[in-house]
């Protein structure tokens, strides 16, 4: 319990900020959350057009199963979990020139049979991933603090260790590319391409660069007893439930309020500078703790000259993060093939990395899931894109239209996207994400999970400035709604430990 009802200001009402705020309010803290957007949820929010509800970015959720992170958090908050259906397959992956997908089934045995059929001779590699996932997942479930930054953090890490955790240690500095080479699979282009596609979604980088231990978790979480879920209604219901919990326990959420600076004094966070977008009033909101649900790039910007030099230099040296180009389609239901999976991936050529506009990750609504009027459906398709290209383009409207037309043409190879089936077309670019989410340059998906930046080597929730905490997709584990919720829970535990003098 907080001593003397300490006050916590949370910057950003994404899933990480809402989770931290709701849990802290439940545990007795005075909490106020500021966000510059119109609606909470960040990249997991939604918008509505002509009767359609579109998920802005995130389209699927992990951690709803008993013992999963969302299940644990919602149980503590006393809030009912959102209604959801299992994604099975979690994804159907179409490689160039192939009409039959590689289906990532939820049932472990069915997935094992699928991968053996699709990638003959690769099973020892997959068995390694399964073993690493089992040990890593059990370790994560014991709530370690990674990377540790003081004795309390180190104690939580040590308590989470078990003898079987040591089996993962030899692979700490390995990449997926290293593992493929170890099993003689480095020249299996089809397998590498599939792994590149799947890993790019989670780790931001391809198989040659993705840390093996991270990949084991990212690739293993789709199977039971874990799994990915499609929320009934929209992704917004996750945020709405968290807002309800926050307010139930006395916390406050102020939308359309921009935090313009984080203030510190003698190496400790003391509050934030806030601007009301409606009234243009500016003030300083004092706080005992500041929780920043922002990117590390935004954190350094908010600190300005108060940012520690070493921290700033580390952020500046990070490889460029990806942006997303997203096309949102409201269509007639007849445009969707029979038995269409909820999530698909398409790769359109084998040339170059899985990056600029040669792949699409697609989410499709199902009848009755609350995203489209009767007889209609939504299709949301995203591709990775270079944020710098959108910053420096001379004709933004033309570039956006070109990307939109190319995406629709490519989607038309699978869906029936004749003009009479298109009801609504809209697109988002890195500029769009920068405007609506305030993420620096509109980057999405967090920090690339390379060996130097994942897990024990990543950015900590405990920052170099006392009483300033970082949550969200820049931290460990940080990717997706489940990852940012883990980081939020870590921050809450750290604040509570500091408040009680542990």
N, C-alpha and C positions, 0 to 999 in steps of 0.2 A: 504494500500500500504506500502511496506517495506520502512523504512527510510534509506537513504544512500545506497540503494541496498544491504542489508545484504546478506551474503553468507551462504548457508545451504548445509552441506554434509549429504547425505543419505547413510546409510550402508545397503545394500541389495536391490535387484530389484525384490522382490516379489510384489504381488498386492498392499500391504500396502505401500511399499516404492515407487513404481511407482506412486501410487495415490497421496501420499503426495508430491512427487517431482513435478509432473505435475501441481497440484493445486498451489503450492508455486511459481513455475515459472510463471504461469498465473497471480499471484497476485504481481509480480514484484521482486521476490527474485532471486538472482544468485544461481543456483542449480547444483550440481554435484552428481551423484549416482554411487557408486562402488558396484560391485558384482563379486564374484569369479567364477561364473558359465559361461558356454558357451553361454547360452541364458537366457533372462529375464523370470520372472514368478514364480520362486521358485517352490513350490509344486503345482502350477497351470500352469506349463509349459508342453511341449510335447517333444516327440522324434519320429524319423521316422525310420522304418525298412522295407525294401523290399516292399515299396509302401504303407505300413500301417502307420497311424499316431496315436500314443498312448498318451492319457492324463496321465501325470506322477502320479498325486495324485487326486486333485479335478476334478470332472467330471460333476458337475452341478452348476448352478449359481442362486442365489436369487437376487432380487432388480432391475430387469430390467423393471418392470412395472412403469407407470407414478407415480412419487412421491417416487419410490424406490431409494435406495442409489446410485446404478450405474447410473440410469436414471438422478438423480440430478447432479452427478459429471460429467458425460459425457456432459450434457447440459451446465454446466458452462464452460467446456473446449472447447465447440464447436465442439465436435467429435461425429460422428454418432455411435449409439449403434450397437453392433454386431448383426447379424441376428441370431435368436434363435427360437426354438419351445418349447411350454409348455410341461412339463413332466406330463402326465396324463395317468396312475397314477404316482404320484411322486415316489412311490416304491411299489413293489409287494413282500410281506413278506411271506416266506414259513417256517412254524414251523416244527419240527421233525415229520416225518411220515405222513405229510399232503400233499396232491396233489393240493389242491385248495389254492391259496394265499389269504392273507389279503391285499386288494388293497387300498392304501392311495390315494383316488381320489381328484382331484383338486376342483371339484364342492362341496361346503360345504354340500348341501343336500344329494348328493350321498355318501359322506364320512360319514355323520351322519347315513344313512341307513345301510351302510356297517358295521360300528362299532357296531350298535345295533344288527345286525344279528350275528356278530362274537363274541360279548361279551355281552350277555344278562344281564340286570340289572346294567350295568356300566354307563348308560347315565348321571346320576347326576355328576359323576366324570368328564366326558368329558365336561359337561356344565360349571363346575368350570374352567377347562382349557381354554375354549373359552372366558369366561368372563375376566380371568386374561390376556389372550393374547390381547384382545381388548384394555384394559386399558394400558398394558405395551407397546404395539405397538404404540399407540397414544403418549405416553410419550416419547418413543425413537425418534419418528419423529420430536419432538420439540428440538432435539439436546442437551440433558442434558450432563453435564460432570460428569462422574462417574469413579472412586471415586474422589471427589473434593479435591484439595491439596492447594488451596489458595482462596482468596476472590472472584477473577474473576470466578474461577471454580464454587464456591458455588453460585454465582449470576446466572450463566447459568443453574445450577440445579434447583434453586428456580423458575426461569422463566418458566421452563418446567413443573412444577407441576400444576395440576388442581385438583378440588375436587374429581373427580373420581379416580385420582391416589392414593388417600388415601385408596381406597378399596383394593389395593394390599398390603398395609403395614402389615396387620395381618399375611400375608403369607410369610413375608421376611425370616423367619428362618425355614420355612417348607421345607421338601423334598417331592418328589413324593411318596415315601413310606409312609410318614405321611398322605398324602391325601388319598391314597388307604385305609389305616387303618381307616381313618375317615368315609369312605363310606362302611366299612365292606368288602373291596375287597382284603385285604392283603393275603388271601389264594387262590385267583384266579390265579393259576399258569400260565394259558395260557395268560391272560392279562398281568401279570407281565413280562412274557418272551417276549411278543411283545414289551412292553415298554422298557425293557432292551436292546433289539436289536436296536430299533430306537434311543434311547437316547445315547447309546454308540457311535453312529456315530457322534453325535454333542457335547455331554458333556464329553466324555471320561470315564464316570462312569455309573453305572446302576441306575435303578429307586430308589433304597433304599437310594442312596447318592446324586442324582441330585437335585439341588435346584429347588423348584417347580416353581418359577417365570421364571427361565431360561427355564425349560421344556415347559412351556406354550407357549413360543415364538418358541422354536425349533420344537415343534409338530404342531403349528398352522400356520407356515409360508408357508406350502405346499398348503394351500387352497386359492382360489380366494377371493378377488382381488389381493392378493399376489401370490406366486407360485414359483416353481422351473423351471429352463429352461435348455435346451440342446442346446449348442452353435453350429452353423453351422461352419464346418471346424475343429475346435478343441478349447480347452481352451486357446490356445496360442493367439487367436485373441483378447482376453481381454487385455493381456499384450501389444500386438502390437499396439492397439489403444492408450493405455496410453503412450507408448514410442513416438508415433507420436505427441501426444499433448505436451509431455515434450520438445521435440526438436523444435516444432513449436514456443514455447514461450522462446526459448533460453537456455533450460536446457541441460545438458550433461549426457550421460550414458556411463560408461566405464566397459565393461564386462572383465572377466579374470583379475580382480584387487582385491586382497584380502586386506581387512581392518584387520590389526593385533593388533591394539590397539586404544582405545579412550583416548585422552589426556585431562587432566583437570588442572586447576590452580586456587587455592583459591576457590575451590568448584564450578567452572564453566567449562563447556566443551569448549575447545579451538581448537580442531581439531582431526584428526585421522592419524594413521600411516598406510601407504599403500604400498603394494608390487605388482609390475606388474608380473604376472605369465609368461609372454612372455619374458621379458627382465631381470627379477629379480631385477630391480631397486627398491629402497626403498626410500620413502620420507614422510614428514609430510605435510598433506593438512590442512591448517588453515581454521577455520570456525567460524562464529558467533553463529551458531546453529548446533547441530548434531542430526539427526533423525535416530534412530536405528530400522530397520525393522528386528529384530532378536528375538530369544527366550530370556526369562529372564536369563536362564542359560548362553547363549552366551554373553549377556550383561555384566554379572558379570565377565566372563572370559576376555572380551575385556577391562574392566576397571582395572583388576588386583588388585594391592594394593590400587588403588584409589577408589575402590568400597566401599561405606559406609558399615560399619560392620553390622548394623541392616538389611540393604537391603540384604546383602549376606546371613545372617543367615535365613532370611525369605525364600529366594530361596532354600537354602539347606534343609529346613524343608518340602518343597513341596513333596507330595507323588510322587512316580515314575510315569513318564508319559509313554504313550504307544508308541510303534513303530508299523510299518506296514510291513507285508509281502504281496507283490503284484505280481500276475502273469499276464503277458500280452500275449494274444493269438491272432494271426492272423489266421483266419479260412475261409474255404469255406462257402458261404452263406447258404448252405443246412444244416450246423450245427446248425443254429438258428431256434427254433420252430416258427411256424406261430404266428403272433400277440404277439410276445415277447415284454414285457415292456422294456423301456430303462434302468430302474434300478430295481434290485432285491436284496433281502436279503435271505440267507439260514442259518438256524440253524440245526446242525446235531445231537445234543443230548441235553438233559435237565440237564446234569451233570455239576455242577459248574457254575461259572460266565461266561458272554459273553466276553471271552477274548482269551485265547491261542488256536488259530487254530481250534475252533469248530464252527465258523461262517464265512460267506463270504458276502461281499457287492460287487455286480456285476453291471458293466455298459456295455451296448451293443450298438454298432453303428447301425445306420439304413441306408438303401440304400440312397445314394445321400447326406449324411451328411458330406462328405469330409474326413472321417477317414479310408476308405478302398477302394481298386480298385473295379471296377465293378465285381459283382459275389462273392465278399468276404466280410468279416465283422471283427470287432475287439471285443474281450471280455476282459475286465479288471476286475480282481477280487482281493479284498484285505481282509486280516484278521488281527486282532490285535495280537501283539506279544510282548514278553518281550525283551526290548533292551539289558538288561544285559546278557541274554542267548546267544545272538549273539556275544557279546563282548568276552565272555569266552569260546565259543565252540572250541573244539580242531580240528575239521575237518569241516571248514566252507563250503567247496564245497559240501561235503556229506550232511550236514544239509540243505543247500539250495536246493539240488536235491531232498531230501526226502520231503521237504515242497512243492516243485513244483509238484511232482508226486501225492501227497495226494490231493492237490488243484484240479488238472486236473481230478483225479478219482471222486472227489465229484461233480465237475461241470458236469462231464459226466452223472450224474443221471438226468440232465435236458437238457443239450445240447448234440448233437451228436458229440462227440470228438474222434471218431475213427481216427487212424493214418492218413488215407487218407484225412481227413478233417482238419488236423493241418498243417498250412503253416509256421507259425513262433511261437516259444515259447521263452519267456524271463521272468526273474523274478528279483524282487528288494527286498532287505532286509533293516533293519535299517542301516547296513553298507553302502549300496548303497545310501540311503538318506543322510547319514552323509557326504559321499564323494561329492555328486553333489549339495547339498543344504547348506552344512556346519552347519546344525543344530546339536547341541550337542547330541551325541549318536544316531543321526538319529530319534529323537522323532518327532511325527507329531500330529497335531490336537489341540495344545495348552494345557492350564492348565485345569484339571478336574473341571467341574462346580459344585463343592460342595458348600454348604452354606458359608464356610469361605473364598472361593476364587472367588465367582461370583459377578458381578455387583458392588454394593457399597462396597464390601469387597475385590475386586480383585486388580490387579496391575494397577496403574494409568499410563496414557500416560505421565504425568509430573513426571519425576524421581526426586530423592532427590538432584541430581546434576543440578544446574541451566543451562539452555540452552541445556540440554540433554533430548531428548524425545524418548519414546518407542512406536512403533506401531507394529501391527501384532497380531498373535493369542494368545499372552500372556496377552493381555489387554481386557478391556471391550469395546464392546461385543466380538470382536476378533475372532469368529469362522466362518470359511468359507470366501469366497471372499467378501460377503456383510459385514460381521463383521469386517474384517481387513480394509475395505474401510471406515466404520464408524470411526474406531480408527484413521485412517489417516486424515480424515476430522477434527476430534477433535484436533489433533496435529496442523494442519494448522491454525485453529481458535485460538488456544492458542499462537502459535508463533506470529500471526498477532496482537493479543491483547497485547502481551508483547512488540512488536516492536513499537506500537503506544502509549505505556504508560498506557494502561487500566488496 
